[in-house]
């Protein structure tokens, strides 16, 4: 597994730590349980991290020296990818893997370059799979000039998608976008994200709470997650006379100054106060993953209303805990959450529709219970990490059985990477 910016050790909810970190960690652990030998390669972002270690779940973690040993925003990492690829190739020369699975587009570049360096020593070389977790073309469509991705992503990401042996999409919506980028449909497989149903369960302790209907949004605090839509919906409910609703905002920075030090948290706080619902919005900060089930069990519903979302693990975790969910009808959320069965779909960027959905759940505790029970059943039968690992293993085996020369021009890739790498020197 190659995950250049998303380490399994990162605290989820930070600026660049979210679903990809969970996906890499949990899929790797599930593959180890199935008898495979799995190593995760990520960029070393702290002097305190060792080069190599074995995690308690049996996954090996290698922290690769590429760029400064400190946190660097992921959109600033591209100049260090050639060095990252060089380190991968050096490591794999003596320890060649059967499968190389890149996560995110920059990891894909590193995987292709590193495997290209091995082709003279290993024939056939390791096969390369890629999971993007988010596509730049979709990000630009929704964020426009606010997209902070490097300009090179526009041509390098489609090149990665067309160059790897197989792209593993997390939902059919993503598979459609990949075909629009020119990826041969024979090279696209679908394997969703998953949830740890042993940890996220409806049974167990719950956080203390008051009598108000308790909602939560969980994840990184960035504008595209649509937390402002939820705050606006609360204001609409308040204007109609319903103020018995509180919203926990889980994620962002932690500590006493978590709002002052987080621009998005400040924006959301100012919005809530300007709309007269400041007392209903509670900024919790980051919560350790081991404590998340307890928090979920204290909720009446989880709200997830991003502008776009490749998949979204938070709704699965809520459903596994027996909590109904309200989600934007976008991306993988349309697949994981069944409208009218495990939760409610609403249009993206639509506070009025969201306010109506919240009111429906607020007025019908039996419906909340029914949605919750259906969510538990759906996650346990369809979205366990062991099932996701089984699906992924099947894809890996098919890749090995039908290996063929990739469509990409590896020499052209190296030329581009050399130009990119010059920016790091």
C-alpha positions as CSV (number, residue, x, y, z in Angstrom):
1,X,0.0,0.0,0.0
2,X,1.3,3.4,-0.9
3,X,-0.3,6.4,0.7
4,X,1.9,9.4,0.4
5,X,0.1,11.8,2.7
6,X,-2.4,9.7,4.6
7,X,-0.7,7.6,7.3
8,X,-2.6,4.9,9.3
9,X,-1.2,6.6,12.4
10,X,-2.7,10.0,11.8
11,X,-5.5,11.4,14.0
12,X,-8.6,11.5,11.8
13,X,-10.3,14.9,11.5
14,X,-7.3,17.0,10.9
15,X,-6.8,19.1,7.8
16,X,-5.4,16.3,5.6
17,X,-6.5,13.3,7.7
18,X,-9.8,11.7,6.9
19,X,-11.4,8.7,5.1
20,X,-8.3,7.8,3.2
21,X,-6.3,7.2,6.4
22,X,-9.1,4.9,7.7
23,X,-9.4,3.1,4.4
24,X,-5.7,2.3,4.1
25,X,-5.4,1.3,7.7
26,X,-8.5,-1.0,7.8
27,X,-8.1,-2.6,4.4
28,X,-4.5,-3.4,5.2
29,X,-5.4,-4.9,8.5
30,X,-8.2,-7.0,6.9
31,X,-5.8,-8.3,4.2
32,X,-3.4,-9.4,7.0
33,X,-6.2,-11.2,8.7
34,X,-6.7,-13.1,5.4
35,X,-3.1,-14.2,5.4
36,X,-1.4,-11.6,3.3
37,X,1.8,-9.8,3.9
38,X,1.0,-6.0,3.8
39,X,3.3,-3.0,4.1
40,X,2.1,0.6,4.0
41,X,4.5,3.2,2.7
42,X,3.8,6.8,3.7
43,X,5.9,10.0,3.8
44,X,7.7,10.6,7.1
45,X,6.2,13.8,8.5
46,X,7.9,13.9,11.9
47,X,11.5,13.4,13.2
48,X,10.0,11.2,15.9
49,X,8.8,8.5,13.5
50,X,10.9,5.4,12.9
51,X,11.8,4.4,9.4
52,X,10.0,1.0,9.8
53,X,7.7,-0.5,12.4
54,X,5.2,-3.3,12.7
55,X,1.7,-2.2,14.0
56,X,-0.2,-4.3,16.5
57,X,-2.5,-5.6,13.8
58,X,0.4,-7.1,11.9
59,X,0.7,-4.4,9.2
60,X,4.2,-3.1,8.5
61,X,4.6,0.6,8.2
62,X,7.5,2.3,6.4
63,X,7.9,6.1,6.9
64,X,9.7,7.2,3.7
65,X,12.1,10.1,3.8
66,X,11.0,12.4,1.0
67,X,11.0,16.1,1.7
68,X,11.2,17.7,5.2
69,X,10.3,15.5,8.2
70,X,7.4,17.7,9.1
71,X,3.8,18.1,8.2
72,X,3.4,19.5,4.6
73,X,-0.1,20.2,3.1
74,X,-0.9,17.5,0.6
75,X,-1.3,20.0,-2.2
76,X,2.3,21.0,-1.7
77,X,3.8,17.5,-1.8
78,X,4.2,17.0,-5.6
79,X,7.8,18.2,-5.8
80,X,8.8,15.5,-3.3
81,X,7.1,12.6,-5.2
82,X,10.1,11.7,-7.4
83,X,12.2,11.3,-4.2
84,X,9.4,9.2,-2.7
85,X,9.3,7.0,-5.8
86,X,13.1,6.6,-5.7
87,X,12.9,5.3,-2.1
88,X,10.1,2.9,-3.0
89,X,12.2,1.5,-5.9
90,X,15.2,1.0,-3.6
91,X,13.2,-0.8,-1.0
92,X,11.4,-3.0,-3.5
93,X,14.7,-4.1,-5.3
94,X,15.4,-6.5,-2.5
95,X,11.8,-6.9,-1.3
96,X,9.6,-7.0,-4.5
97,X,5.9,-7.1,-3.8
98,X,3.3,-8.9,-6.0
99,X,0.8,-6.0,-5.8
100,X,1.4,-2.3,-5.5
101,X,-1.8,-0.4,-4.5
102,X,-1.6,3.4,-4.7
103,X,-4.0,5.6,-2.8
104,X,-4.5,9.2,-4.1
105,X,-3.1,10.4,-7.4
106,X,0.3,11.4,-6.2
107,X,0.8,7.9,-4.8
108,X,-0.2,6.6,-8.2
109,X,2.6,8.6,-9.8
110,X,5.1,7.2,-7.3
111,X,3.9,3.7,-7.8
112,X,4.2,3.8,-11.6
113,X,7.7,5.4,-11.5
114,X,9.0,3.0,-8.9
115,X,7.7,-0.1,-10.7
116,X,9.1,1.3,-13.9
117,X,12.5,1.3,-12.3
118,X,12.1,-2.4,-11.4
119,X,11.1,-3.6,-14.9
120,X,14.7,-4.5,-15.8
121,X,15.1,-6.6,-12.8
122,X,11.7,-8.2,-12.4
123,X,9.6,-9.5,-15.4
124,X,6.8,-9.4,-15.0
125,X,7.0,-6.5,-12.5
126,X,4.5,-6.0,-9.6
127,X,1.1,-5.1,-10.9
128,X,-0.2,-1.7,-9.9
129,X,-3.7,-0.9,-8.6
130,X,-4.9,2.6,-7.8
131,X,-7.7,4.0,-5.6
132,X,-8.1,7.8,-6.1
133,X,-10.3,8.6,-3.1
134,X,-11.1,11.9,-4.9
135,X,-10.8,13.0,-8.5
136,X,-9.4,16.4,-9.4
137,X,-11.9,16.8,-12.3
138,X,-14.7,16.5,-9.8
139,X,-13.0,18.8,-7.3
140,X,-12.5,21.5,-9.9
141,X,-16.1,21.2,-11.0
142,X,-17.4,21.9,-7.5
143,X,-14.7,24.2,-6.1
144,X,-13.6,26.2,-9.1
145,X,-10.9,28.7,-8.3
146,X,-11.0,27.6,-4.6
147,X,-9.3,24.3,-5.6
148,X,-5.8,24.4,-4.2
149,X,-4.5,21.3,-6.1
150,X,-1.3,21.9,-8.1
151,X,-1.8,22.7,-11.8
152,X,0.0,19.5,-12.8
153,X,-2.9,17.4,-11.4
154,X,-5.0,18.2,-14.4
155,X,-2.8,16.1,-16.7
156,X,-1.0,13.8,-14.3
157,X,-4.1,12.3,-12.6
158,X,-5.8,11.2,-15.9
159,X,-2.4,9.8,-16.9
160,X,-2.2,7.8,-13.7
161,X,-5.8,6.5,-14.3
162,X,-4.9,5.3,-17.8
163,X,-1.5,3.9,-16.9
164,X,-2.1,1.6,-13.9
165,X,-3.1,-2.1,-14.4
166,X,-6.4,-1.5,-12.6
167,X,-8.3,1.4,-11.0
168,X,-10.4,0.4,-8.0
169,X,-13.3,2.8,-7.8
170,X,-15.3,3.0,-4.5
171,X,-18.7,3.5,-6.2
172,X,-20.3,3.4,-9.6
173,X,-20.5,7.2,-9.7
174,X,-16.7,7.3,-9.5
175,X,-16.4,4.6,-12.2
176,X,-18.4,6.7,-14.5
177,X,-16.1,9.7,-13.9
178,X,-13.1,7.5,-14.7
179,X,-14.6,6.4,-18.0
180,X,-15.0,10.0,-18.9
181,X,-11.3,10.4,-18.3
182,X,-10.6,7.8,-20.9
183,X,-10.0,4.8,-18.7
184,X,-10.8,1.5,-20.4
185,X,-13.8,0.0,-18.6
186,X,-12.0,-3.4,-18.5
187,X,-9.4,-1.7,-16.2
188,X,-12.0,-0.5,-13.7
189,X,-13.3,-2.5,-10.7
190,X,-15.5,-1.4,-7.9
191,X,-14.8,-2.1,-4.2
192,X,-16.5,0.1,-1.6
193,X,-15.1,1.5,1.7
194,X,-16.0,-0.4,4.8
195,X,-16.6,-0.1,8.5
196,X,-15.3,-2.0,11.6
197,X,-18.5,-3.6,12.8
198,X,-16.8,-5.0,15.9
199,X,-15.9,-1.5,17.1
200,X,-18.9,0.4,15.7
201,X,-21.9,-1.2,17.3
202,X,-25.3,-0.1,18.6
203,X,-24.5,-1.7,22.0
204,X,-22.3,0.0,24.5
205,X,-21.8,3.2,26.5
206,X,-22.9,6.5,25.1
207,X,-21.8,10.1,25.8
208,X,-23.9,12.0,28.3
209,X,-26.4,14.3,26.6
210,X,-29.3,16.6,27.4
211,X,-32.9,16.6,26.1
212,X,-32.4,18.4,22.9
213,X,-32.4,16.5,19.6
214,X,-28.7,15.9,19.0
215,X,-27.2,15.9,15.5
216,X,-23.5,15.7,14.5
217,X,-21.3,16.4,11.5
218,X,-18.1,14.5,11.6
219,X,-14.9,15.0,9.6
220,X,-12.4,17.5,8.3
221,X,-13.5,21.1,8.5
222,X,-13.2,22.3,4.9
223,X,-15.9,24.2,3.0
224,X,-16.8,21.4,0.6
225,X,-18.0,19.3,3.5
226,X,-21.1,21.6,3.7
227,X,-21.2,22.1,7.5
228,X,-22.5,25.7,6.8
229,X,-25.5,24.1,5.1
230,X,-26.3,22.3,8.3
231,X,-26.0,25.5,10.3
232,X,-28.3,27.3,7.9
233,X,-30.8,24.5,8.2
234,X,-30.7,24.9,12.0
235,X,-31.5,28.6,11.5
236,X,-34.5,27.7,9.3
237,X,-35.8,25.3,12.0
238,X,-35.3,28.0,14.7
239,X,-37.2,30.5,12.6
240,X,-40.1,28.1,12.5
241,X,-40.1,27.8,16.3
242,X,-38.0,24.7,16.7
243,X,-34.9,25.4,18.8
244,X,-34.8,22.0,20.5
245,X,-31.9,20.9,18.2
246,X,-28.1,20.9,18.9
247,X,-25.3,20.3,16.4
248,X,-22.0,18.8,17.4
249,X,-19.2,19.7,15.0
250,X,-16.6,16.9,15.3
251,X,-13.3,17.5,13.6
252,X,-10.8,20.2,12.8
253,X,-8.2,21.3,15.3
254,X,-8.2,20.4,19.0
255,X,-7.4,22.3,22.2
256,X,-8.7,25.4,24.0
257,X,-8.0,27.6,21.0
258,X,-9.5,25.2,18.4
259,X,-11.9,27.8,17.0
260,X,-9.5,30.7,17.0
261,X,-6.8,28.6,15.3
262,X,-9.1,27.1,12.6
263,X,-10.3,29.4,9.8
264,X,-13.2,27.2,8.9
265,X,-14.3,26.8,12.5
266,X,-14.2,30.5,12.9
267,X,-16.3,31.0,9.8
268,X,-18.8,28.5,11.0
269,X,-19.0,30.0,14.4
270,X,-19.5,33.5,13.0
271,X,-22.2,32.1,10.6
272,X,-24.0,30.4,13.5
273,X,-24.0,33.5,15.6
274,X,-25.1,35.7,12.8
275,X,-28.1,33.4,12.2
276,X,-29.0,33.3,15.9
277,X,-28.1,29.7,16.5
278,X,-24.7,30.1,18.1
279,X,-25.9,28.5,21.3
280,X,-27.0,25.4,19.4
281,X,-23.7,24.7,17.6
282,X,-21.0,23.0,19.7
283,X,-17.4,22.6,18.4
284,X,-16.1,19.4,19.8
285,X,-12.7,19.3,17.9
286,X,-11.0,16.0,17.1
287,X,-12.2,12.9,18.9
288,X,-10.0,9.7,19.1
289,X,-11.4,6.9,17.0
290,X,-11.7,4.6,20.0
291,X,-14.2,7.1,21.5
292,X,-16.2,7.6,18.3
293,X,-18.7,4.7,18.9
294,X,-19.6,6.2,22.3
295,X,-20.2,9.6,20.7
296,X,-22.3,8.1,17.8
297,X,-24.5,6.3,20.3
298,X,-25.4,9.6,21.9
299,X,-26.8,11.0,18.7
300,X,-30.3,11.1,17.2
301,X,-28.9,11.5,13.7
302,X,-25.7,12.1,11.7
303,X,-25.7,14.7,9.0
304,X,-23.3,14.5,6.0
305,X,-24.0,17.1,3.4
306,X,-20.9,17.7,1.2
307,X,-21.0,19.3,-2.2
308,X,-19.5,16.1,-3.5
309,X,-18.1,12.9,-1.9
310,X,-16.3,10.0,-3.5
311,X,-17.7,7.6,-0.9
312,X,-17.8,8.7,2.8
313,X,-17.0,6.5,5.7
314,X,-18.7,8.5,8.5
315,X,-22.3,7.5,7.4
316,X,-21.3,3.8,7.5
317,X,-19.9,4.2,11.0
318,X,-23.1,6.0,12.2
319,X,-25.3,3.3,10.6
320,X,-23.2,0.5,12.2
321,X,-23.9,2.2,15.6
322,X,-27.7,2.2,14.8
323,X,-27.9,5.9,14.1
324,X,-30.0,7.2,11.2
325,X,-28.2,9.5,8.7
326,X,-29.1,12.4,6.4
327,X,-26.8,12.7,3.4
328,X,-26.4,14.7,0.3
329,X,-27.4,12.7,-2.8
330,X,-23.9,12.7,-4.3
331,X,-21.2,10.2,-5.1
332,X,-21.0,7.1,-3.0
333,X,-23.4,8.4,-0.4
334,X,-26.2,7.5,-2.9
335,X,-25.0,3.9,-2.7
336,X,-24.2,3.4,1.0
337,X,-27.3,5.1,2.4
338,X,-30.6,3.8,1.2
339,X,-33.1,6.7,1.0
340,X,-36.1,5.9,3.2
341,X,-34.5,2.8,4.6
342,X,-31.4,3.7,6.5
343,X,-31.7,7.5,6.2
344,X,-32.8,10.4,4.1
345,X,-31.2,11.8,0.9
346,X,-31.4,15.6,0.3
347,X,-30.1,17.7,-2.6
348,X,-26.6,19.2,-2.0
349,X,-26.4,22.8,-1.0
350,X,-30.1,22.9,0.0
351,X,-30.7,24.1,3.6
352,X,-34.5,24.0,3.3
353,X,-34.6,20.4,2.2
354,X,-32.2,19.5,5.0
355,X,-34.3,21.3,7.6
356,X,-37.4,19.4,6.4
357,X,-35.5,16.1,6.7
358,X,-34.3,17.0,10.3
359,X,-37.9,17.8,11.2
360,X,-39.1,14.5,9.9
361,X,-36.7,12.6,12.1
362,X,-37.2,14.9,15.1
363,X,-41.0,14.2,15.1
364,X,-40.8,10.4,14.6
365,X,-38.7,8.5,17.1
366,X,-40.0,5.2,15.7
367,X,-38.7,6.1,12.2
368,X,-35.3,6.9,13.7
369,X,-35.3,3.5,15.4
370,X,-36.3,1.8,12.2
371,X,-33.6,3.6,10.1
372,X,-31.1,2.7,12.8
373,X,-31.9,-1.0,12.8
374,X,-31.8,-1.1,9.0
375,X,-28.4,0.7,9.0
376,X,-26.9,-1.9,11.4
377,X,-28.1,-4.7,9.1
378,X,-26.8,-3.1,6.0
379,X,-23.3,-2.4,7.3
380,X,-23.0,-5.9,8.7
381,X,-24.0,-7.7,5.5
382,X,-22.4,-5.4,2.9
383,X,-19.7,-3.1,4.3
384,X,-17.5,-5.0,6.7
385,X,-13.8,-4.6,6.1
386,X,-13.4,-8.3,5.8
387,X,-15.9,-8.3,2.9
388,X,-14.2,-5.3,1.3
389,X,-10.8,-7.1,1.7
390,X,-12.3,-10.2,0.0
391,X,-13.5,-8.1,-2.9
392,X,-10.2,-6.4,-3.2
393,X,-8.3,-9.7,-3.0
394,X,-10.4,-11.0,-5.9
395,X,-9.4,-7.9,-7.9
396,X,-5.7,-8.5,-7.1
397,X,-5.8,-12.1,-8.2
398,X,-7.5,-11.2,-11.4
399,X,-4.7,-8.6,-12.1
400,X,-2.0,-11.2,-11.5
401,X,-3.7,-13.8,-13.7
402,X,-4.2,-11.4,-16.6
403,X,-1.2,-9.2,-16.4
404,X,-0.4,-7.3,-19.6
405,X,1.8,-4.4,-20.6
406,X,0.3,-1.1,-19.4
407,X,-1.0,1.4,-21.9
408,X,1.2,4.2,-20.5
409,X,4.5,5.5,-21.9
410,X,6.7,5.1,-18.9
411,X,9.6,7.1,-20.4
412,X,7.3,10.1,-20.8
413,X,6.2,9.7,-17.2
414,X,9.9,9.9,-16.0
415,X,10.5,13.0,-18.1
416,X,7.5,14.7,-16.5
417,X,8.5,13.5,-13.0
418,X,12.0,14.9,-13.5
419,X,10.5,18.3,-14.3
420,X,8.3,18.1,-11.2
421,X,11.2,17.0,-9.0
422,X,13.3,20.0,-10.0
423,X,10.9,22.1,-8.0
424,X,12.0,20.4,-4.8
425,X,15.7,21.3,-5.3
